Amino acid sequence: MKREVSRRSRLWTALGALVMAVPFAVMGGSPAHAATGQITGYGGKCVDVAAANSANGTQVQLYTCNGSSAQQWTTGADGTIRALGKCLDVAAASNANGTKVQIYDCNGSAAQTWTAAPDGTLRALGKCLDATGPSSADGTPLQLWDCFAGANQRWTLPTGGGGNPPAPGKMAGAPYLYMGWGSPPSATSVMSATGVRSFTMAFILSGGGCTPRWDGSRPLTGGTDAQTISAIKAAGGSVQVSFGGWSGNKLGPNCATPAAYAAAVQQVINAVGPAVVDFDIENSDEFTNYTVQDRILNGLKIVKQNNPGVKVVVTFGTGINGPDAAGIRLINRSRELAVPIDNYTIMPFNFGGSNIYQNTVSAAEGLKNALKSAFGWNDATAYAHMGISGMNGLSDQRETTTTAAWTQIRDWARARGLTRLAFWSVNRDRPCPGGTLQDTCSGVPQNNWDFTRITAGF
């Protein structure tokens, strides 16, 4: 759906500048379908928190099984593995071989999302939990390593752990934050002011051919985007990463095959460690070009297969009564191709209507019906695979989403069990004088970060 106030500026900036696994789900408090007990591995030893120390960063190791609380792990449908009130965590969300595995405050990130594979391995960030050495001596540290399903990478979970819930878990409210225009604010300052704990970082484009870059020009690591993401994670937050959008040189048309597209996405996952990857499929180059649409969908099958703990979202435009022909086609093709999409998010704006709340509900109900028709789901399951991505304040067609209307939309989505809520964008979540349409403000009366504050309550 057209977001010209942002996308035109983004384009100007860009031009100027394997094993199928069964996931546990993501986010939440206590794990669903939980099982608690020992996790045993190499040499019959137990996964153990060193010295039963619950401090962040404490090494997880192998140790003789002794029934202590340091060896009591709870696994569940939210993907976490917990002991001593903390989560099993990959240090710094790095998937480099040899990365320390530790306990840390639970934050819903991909670094804390583990998948039990049929070969007995436990996987996160595309790598496996591994006993170093390999050794089964007491105190052997656990690490992340390339998966090969050796004896030092096979684990036995507590009975009943690792279930696959009937619907995907709810994602944290995550407004779009764009570092390429619109006077981007400090993400951590916004977190402190609003309580928001997740952002959708935009946008990954082609830096030439099938090479991913932030905005098509900024590096995946070392630049302002990577620095912002590191700061968000250090403050206890997580990120979604958005690919594509309305304008710019996108990966879908530039990657020749689904495998090449998936490999480009994997570069981003490896660099960023997101909890969610969002594919904003728009315009004639991707959304209504069905060859490219299929290429993306087939690529997403590979992405999900290689990263079962990372949620996959597709975001696309909609009519006032639900998805148009291209959207219906995308939904039906995702079923035909067996693409494991966690969430279908619509952008319900630019209708030219006068009641954005009613129009959003109408469009969302149309999406629900399309999902039910394609997959045979009931209402609850369809809602649990749905998301809404709005536009705060004035849209390109000068529809008005006030803070009161956005609160209504949030509450409607929350009451029906939708699992994603976003808006475009944090950069615009500021008041404008005179009700103007700008990159740095919403055009409606508000305080700084009001829409983000509302979204944080999702």
C-alpha positions in Angstrom: 0.0 0.0 0.0 1.4 3.4 -0.9 3.1 5.3 1.9 4.3 8.2 -0.2 5.1 10.5 2.7 7.8 8.0 3.6 8.6 6.0 0.6 9.3 8.9 -1.8 11.7 10.4 0.7 13.2 6.9 1.2 13.7 6.6 -2.5 15.3 10.0 -2.8 17.7 9.0 0.1 18.5 5.7 -1.6 19.2 7.4 -5.0 21.4 10.0 -3.3 23.4 8.0 -1.3 18.3 -28.6 7.2 16.4 -30.4 8.9 12.7 -29.5 9.2 12.3 -28.8 12.9 9.4 -28.4 15.3 9.5 -25.0 17.0 8.5 -24.5 20.6 6.6 -20.2 19.4 7.9 -16.7 20.5 7.3 -14.1 23.1 5.2 -14.1 26.2 5.6 -14.7 29.9 5.4 -18.3 31.2 5.9 -20.9 28.4 2.8 -22.6 27.1 2.6 -26.4 27.0 5.5 -26.3 29.4 7.5 -29.3 30.7 10.1 -29.0 33.4 13.1 -31.3 34.2 16.6 -32.1 33.3 18.1 -31.8 29.9 20.7 -34.5 29.3 23.4 -34.7 26.7 26.9 -35.9 26.0 28.2 -38.6 28.4 24.8 -38.6 30.2 25.6 -35.3 31.8 23.1 -32.5 32.5 22.8 -29.0 31.1 23.7 -26.9 34.2 23.9 -23.2 35.2 27.4 -22.8 36.6 27.4 -22.4 40.4 23.6 -22.1 40.3 24.3 -18.4 39.7 21.3 -16.5 38.2 23.3 -13.4 37.1 23.0 -12.4 33.5 25.9 -13.9 31.5 26.4 -17.0 33.6 27.9 -19.8 31.6 25.8 -22.8 30.8 27.8 -26.1 31.1 27.7 -29.9 31.3 27.7 -31.3 34.8 26.9 -34.5 36.6 23.1 -34.7 37.1 22.2 -33.8 40.7 18.6 -32.7 40.7 19.5 -29.1 41.7 17.5 -26.0 40.6 20.5 -25.2 38.3 19.5 -28.2 36.2 15.7 -27.8 36.2 14.8 -26.4 32.8 11.3 -25.4 31.5 10.7 -25.8 27.8 7.5 -24.6 26.2 5.6 -23.3 23.2 7.2 -19.8 23.3 10.6 -21.2 22.2 12.4 -20.4 25.5 14.3 -22.8 27.7 14.4 -21.4 31.2 16.1 -22.0 34.5 16.5 -19.9 37.7 14.1 -17.4 36.3 16.3 -16.7 33.2 16.4 -17.8 29.6 19.0 -19.9 27.7 20.6 -17.3 25.6 23.2 -17.0 22.8 25.7 -14.3 23.9 25.3 -11.1 21.8 22.9 -12.9 19.5 26.0 -14.0 17.5 25.8 -17.2 15.5 29.6 -17.4 15.1 31.0 -20.8 15.9 32.1 -20.9 19.5 29.7 -18.3 20.8 29.1 -18.7 24.5 25.7 -20.0 25.6 24.5 -18.4 28.9 21.5 -17.5 30.9 20.0 -14.0 30.5 16.9 -12.0 31.2 14.1 -13.3 29.0 13.5 -10.8 26.1 11.8 -12.8 23.3 14.7 -12.4 20.9 15.9 -15.0 18.3 18.9 -15.5 20.6 16.5 -17.1 23.1 14.3 -19.0 20.7 15.3 -22.7 20.5 14.0 -25.4 18.3 14.1 -29.2 19.0 14.9 -31.0 15.7 14.1 -34.6 15.0 17.8 -35.5 15.0 18.1 -34.6 18.7 19.8 -31.2 18.2 18.7 -27.9 19.8 18.9 -25.0 17.4 19.1 -21.2 17.6 20.2 -18.6 15.0 20.8 -21.4 12.5 23.4 -23.2 14.7 23.3 -26.0 17.3 23.8 -26.3 21.0 27.2 -28.0 21.4 29.4 -29.4 24.2 32.9 -28.0 23.5 35.8 -30.3 23.0 33.9 -32.5 22.6 34.1 -33.3 26.3 31.7 -34.6 28.9 33.9 -33.5 31.8 32.1 -31.6 34.6 32.3 -27.9 33.7 32.5 -28.3 30.0 31.1 -25.1 28.6 28.2 -25.2 26.0 28.5 -23.1 22.9 26.9 -22.5 19.5 28.4 -24.5 16.6 27.6 -25.6 13.0 25.1 -28.5 13.2 26.3 -32.0 12.4 24.2 -34.0 14.9 27.2 -35.6 16.7 26.8 -37.1 20.1 27.9 -33.8 21.7 25.0 -32.0 19.9 22.2 -34.3 20.8 20.0 -33.6 23.8 17.0 -35.2 25.6 14.4 -32.7 26.8 12.0 -33.0 29.7 9.0 -35.2 28.8 6.3 -33.2 26.9 8.6 -30.3 25.9 8.8 -28.9 22.4 5.1 -29.0 21.5 3.9 -27.1 18.4 1.0 -24.8 19.5 -2.1 -24.5 17.3 -1.4 -20.8 16.5 1.7 -18.6 16.4 2.6 -16.6 19.5 1.9 -12.9 19.8 4.6 -10.6 18.7 5.4 -7.4 20.7 4.0 -4.2 19.2 6.7 -3.0 16.9 6.3 0.3 15.1 8.6 0.9 12.0 11.8 2.8 12.7 13.7 4.1 9.6 17.2 5.3 9.9 17.4 6.8 6.4 15.2 9.8 6.7 12.8 11.8 8.9 15.2 12.7 11.7 15.2 9.3 13.3 15.0 9.5 17.1 17.0 7.6 19.6 15.4 4.2 19.9 16.4 3.7 23.5 15.0 7.1 24.5 11.7 6.2 22.9 11.8 2.8 24.8 12.3 4.7 28.1 9.5 7.1 27.3 6.9 4.7 26.1 7.7 1.2 27.3 7.9 -0.2 23.8 10.2 -3.1 23.5 10.4 -3.9 19.8 10.9 -2.0 16.6 10.4 -3.0 12.9 13.6 -1.8 11.3 13.2 -0.6 7.7 14.2 -1.3 5.0 16.5 -4.0 3.5 16.9 -3.3 -0.3 19.3 -4.4 -3.0 22.7 -2.9 -2.8 23.3 -4.1 -6.3 22.1 -7.5 -7.6 21.2 -9.9 -4.8 23.2 -8.1 -2.2 21.2 -6.9 0.8 21.9 -3.5 2.3 20.0 -1.1 4.6 18.2 1.2 2.2 20.3 -0.3 -0.6 23.3 1.6 0.6 24.2 1.2 4.2 26.1 -1.8 5.5 24.5 -4.6 7.4 27.0 -4.3 10.2 29.0 -1.4 11.6 26.6 1.4 10.5 23.9 3.4 12.2 21.3 0.6 11.7 23.5 -2.0 13.4 24.4 0.4 16.2 20.7 1.2 16.8 19.8 -2.5 16.9 22.6 -3.3 19.3 21.4 -0.5 21.6 17.8 -1.8 21.4 18.9 -5.3 22.4 21.2 -4.0 25.2 18.1 -2.2 26.6 16.2 -5.5 26.7 14.4 -5.1 23.4 14.1 -7.1 20.2 13.8 -6.2 16.5 11.9 -7.1 13.4 13.6 -6.5 10.1 11.5 -5.4 7.1 12.5 -6.2 3.5 11.1 -4.3 0.5 8.5 -1.6 0.7 6.8 0.6 -1.8 9.9 2.0 -3.6 13.6 1.5 -4.1 15.6 -1.4 -5.7 14.3 -4.5 -4.1 15.8 -8.0 -3.6 12.8 -9.9 -5.1 13.3 -8.7 -8.7 17.2 -8.9 -8.4 17.6 -12.3 -6.9 17.4 -14.8 -9.7 16.1 -17.8 -7.8 14.3 -18.6 -4.5 17.5 -20.0 -3.1 19.4 -16.8 -3.9 16.7 -14.7 -2.3 16.8 -16.9 0.8 20.6 -16.6 1.0 20.3 -12.8 0.9 17.8 -12.9 3.7 20.0 -15.3 5.6 22.9 -12.7 5.5 20.6 -10.3 7.2 19.4 -12.8 9.8 23.0 -13.7 10.6 24.0 -10.1 10.9 21.1 -8.8 12.9 19.6 -11.7 14.9 16.0 -10.6 14.5 13.0 -12.2 16.3 10.9 -11.5 13.1 11.5 -11.0 9.4 8.9 -8.9 7.7 8.5 -9.0 3.9 6.7 -5.8 2.8 5.6 -6.9 -0.6 4.3 -4.0 -2.6 4.0 -2.4 -6.0 4.3 -3.8 -9.5 7.8 -5.0 -9.1 7.0 -7.6 -6.4 3.3 -7.6 -5.4 1.6 -7.8 -8.8 4.5 -9.4 -10.6 3.5 -13.0 -9.9 6.8 -14.5 -11.0 8.6 -12.4 -8.4 5.8 -13.1 -5.8 6.4 -16.8 -6.3 10.1 -16.4 -6.0 9.7 -14.6 -2.7 7.3 -17.2 -1.4 9.5 -20.1 -2.3 12.5 -18.3 -0.8 10.6 -17.9 2.4 10.1 -21.6 2.7 13.9 -22.0 2.7 14.3 -19.1 5.2 11.8 -20.7 7.6 13.4 -24.2 7.2 16.8 -22.8 8.1 15.5 -20.5 10.9 12.5 -22.2 12.4 12.7 -20.0 15.5 12.4 -16.7 13.5 8.9 -15.6 12.7 8.1 -14.9 9.0 5.6 -12.1 8.2 4.3 -10.9 4.9 2.9 -7.3 4.8 0.8 -6.1 1.9 -1.9 -3.6 0.9 -5.6 -4.2 1.1 -8.9 -2.9 -0.1 -11.5 -1.6 2.3 -13.3 -5.0 2.2 -10.1 -7.1 2.4 -7.2 -8.1 0.2 -7.4 -7.4 -3.5 -6.7 -9.9 -6.3 -2.9 -9.8 -5.7 -3.4 -10.2 -2.0 -5.8 -13.1 -2.4 -3.3 -14.7 -4.9 -0.5 -14.3 -2.4 -2.5 -16.0 0.4 -3.6 -18.8 -1.9 -0.2 -19.4 -3.3 1.4 -19.5 0.2 -1.0 -22.4 0.9 -0.4 -24.1 -2.5 3.4 -23.9 -2.0 3.2 -24.8 1.7 5.0 -21.7 2.9 5.0 -21.6 6.7 4.0 -17.9 7.1 3.4 -17.0 10.7 1.5 -13.8 10.1 -0.3 -12.0 7.3 -0.2 -8.3 8.0 -2.4 -5.8 6.0 -1.9 -2.0 5.6 -5.4 -0.7 6.0 -5.1 3.0 4.9 -5.2 5.1 1.7 -8.8 4.1 1.1 -10.0 7.8 1.0 -12.6 7.0 3.6 -13.6 9.1 6.6 -13.7 6.5 9.4 -10.3 4.8 9.7 -11.4 2.5 12.5 -14.4 1.1 10.7 -12.4 0.8 7.5 -9.6 -1.1 9.3 -12.0 -3.5 10.9 -13.7 -4.1 7.5 -10.4 -4.8 5.8 -9.2 -7.0 8.7 -12.5 -9.1 8.6 -11.9 -9.5 4.8 -8.4 -10.8 5.5 -9.8 -13.2 8.1 -12.3 -14.6 5.6 -9.6 -14.9 2.9 -7.5 -16.9 5.3 -10.4 -19.1 6.4 -11.2 -19.8 2.7 -7.6 -20.7 1.8 -6.7 -22.8 4.8 -10.0 -24.0 6.3 -9.2 -22.3 9.6 -11.8 -21.2 12.2 -12.1 -17.5 13.2 -9.6 -17.8 16.1 -6.9 -19.5 14.1 -7.3 -17.0 11.3 -7.1 -14.0 13.7 -4.0 -15.6 15.3 -2.2 -15.4 11.9 -3.2 -11.7 11.3 -1.6 -8.4 11.8 -2.3 -4.7 11.2 0.2 -2.1 10.1 -1.3 1.4 10.2 -0.2 4.9 9.3 -0.2 7.3 12.2 -1.8 10.7 11.7 -2.4 11.8 8.1 -2.1 9.2 5.3 -1.0 10.0 1.8 -4.7 10.6 1.0 -5.1 12.6 4.1 -7.2 10.1 6.0 -6.8 10.8 9.7 -5.8 8.2 12.3 -5.9 10.0 15.7 -4.5 8.6 18.8 -8.0 7.7 19.9 -8.7 5.8 16.7 -5.3 4.0 17.0 -6.3 3.0 20.5 -9.6 1.6 19.2 -7.7 -0.4 16.5 -5.2 -1.7 19.0 -8.0 -2.8 21.4 -9.9 -4.5 18.6 -6.9 -6.4 17.4 -6.0 -7.4 21.0 -9.5 -8.6 21.8 -9.6 -10.8 18.7 -6.2 -12.3 19.2 -4.3 -10.8 16.3 -0.6 -11.4 16.7 1.1 -8.3 15.1 0.6 -4.6 15.4 2.8 -1.9 13.7 2.6 1.5 12.2 4.5 3.8 9.9 6.4 5.2 11.6 8.2 6.2 14.8 9.9 9.0 12.8 6.4 10.5 12.3 5.3 10.0 15.9 5.5 13.7 16.7 3.1 16.7 16.4 3.2 19.0 13.4 2.2 22.7 13.3 -0.7 23.4 11.0 -1.7 19.8 10.3 0.9 19.3 7.5 2.0 16.0 6.0 5.7 15.5 6.7 8.4 12.9 7.2 9.1 13.9 10.8 5.6 14.3 12.2 2.1 12.9 12.1 0.0 16.0 11.1 -2.4 15.5 14.0 -2.5 16.8 17.6 -0.4 14.6 19.9 2.5 14.4 22.2 5.8 13.0 21.2 5.6 9.2 20.9 1.9 8.8 21.6 1.3 6.3 18.9 4.3 4.3 20.0 3.0 4.3 23.6 -0.3 3.0 22.5 1.4 0.3 20.4 3.5 -0.8 23.3 0.2 -1.8 25.0 -0.6 -4.4 22.4 
